[in-house]
Amino acid sequence: MEKPSASTWHYGVVARWWAEFNEGGEEIDYFRRYVEAGQPALDVACGTGRLLLPYLRAGLDVDGCDISEDMLALCREAAAREDLTPTLYAQAMHELDLPRRYRTIIVCGGLGLGSSREQDLEALRRLHEHLEPGGVLLLDNEVPYADAGLWKYWLKENRADLPRPRREPGERRSGKDGAEYELRSRVVEFDQGRGRADAGTRRLRPRPRSRPVQRRRAVRGRRLPRLHRAARPLR
Ligand SMILES: C[S@@+](CC[C@H](N)C(=O)[O-])C[C@H]1O[C@@H](n2cnc3c(N)ncnc32)[C@H](O)[C@@H]1O
């Protein structure tokens, strides 16, 4: 697989975590109103289909796009289990180049993950290009300084304790696939120059029940405000 042009952590077991545990949520109905009112629609950063699958189930004309082929593969698998065959594109949003134009484009939890400010600006241009005239773009955006717990790292003396130690094992969750999953994160470094928290480590451990840990993967991520949500639905 080609190396993606923006770095995110939604691959391998992290993608499986998403497919296993990230279902439902108020965003589905929030965005649905706009999708119903303006089709065809495009779900950019659709992931494993948390929003896309309910829309397809309802017969809405929605395509999906994501930078992570792993997320898309799991989305496709879930769709196939319901005899749905979505049109999915593996593209970074700042390189978006699709054959179709859309009445509605939604981006839920995807803008600014692991991308640069320049890439985000280009993404907005591309999203605009992919709208039909009068079309609607809807996106959410988490501001980089939303997590007050990270503010202390603006002070050099506080950055001395980075990287933070690994956390103690926490609660495991059982997946439908028969494996147990655990997700841990820690602050690794802070990039003051770019004006935002820069990197983190996520760890997820799936293991078959009654057997020792089988796989372990650490994923470098960005945008620490999101890393602090690790115990909640992973962004
Ligand atoms: C937090 S998940 C959200 C998935 C889905 N929208 C949802 O709400 O369930 C973020 C998704 O954005 C994708 N992503 C991150 N950066 C991206 C980029 N530059 N272009 C396209 N997709 C991206 C990731 O691969 C991941 O699937």
The ligand as a Gaussian input file, in Angstrom:
#p B3LYP/6-31G(d) Opt

LIG

0 1
 C      -12.397000       9.966000      14.056000
 S      -12.548000       8.926000      12.642000
 C      -14.192000       9.403000      12.114000
 C      -14.834000       8.366000      11.207000
 C      -16.298000       8.673000      10.876000
 N      -16.440000       9.932000      10.199000
 C      -17.139000       8.652000      12.133000
 O      -17.524000       9.715000      12.609000
 O      -17.392000       7.560000      12.623000
 C      -11.495000       9.810000      11.567000
 C      -11.384000       9.237000      10.193000
 O      -10.757000      10.228000       9.409000
 C       -9.893000       9.584000       8.512000
 N       -8.928000      10.588000       8.068000
 C       -7.976000      11.172000       8.827000
 N       -7.301000      12.071000       8.098000
 C       -7.831000      12.050000       6.853000
 C       -7.543000      12.741000       5.660000
 N       -6.563000      13.654000       5.601000
 N       -8.285000      12.485000       4.564000
 C       -9.289000      11.556000       4.623000
 N       -9.586000      10.855000       5.721000
 C       -8.885000      11.103000       6.834000
 C       -9.310000       8.446000       9.328000
 O       -8.729000       7.445000       8.533000
 C      -10.546000       7.987000      10.094000
 O      -11.243000       7.001000       9.387000

